[in-house]
């Protein structure tokens, strides 16, 4: 009975390690660039100031 329990614990540990390995492979490997995605868009100084106030509100 003790051997069976030890084997089950080993299998559980191996499954956890395999799960961790699979999860690591699913993470995105390259960063996505947004450069140029707002090309031609004009942002007014007023909107920038409003965004700053909103962003840093309560800080």
Buried (B, 14 or more C-beta within 10 A) or exposed (E): EEEEEEEEEEEEEEEEEEEEEEEEEEEEEEEEEEEEEEEEEEEEEEEEEEEEEEEEEEE
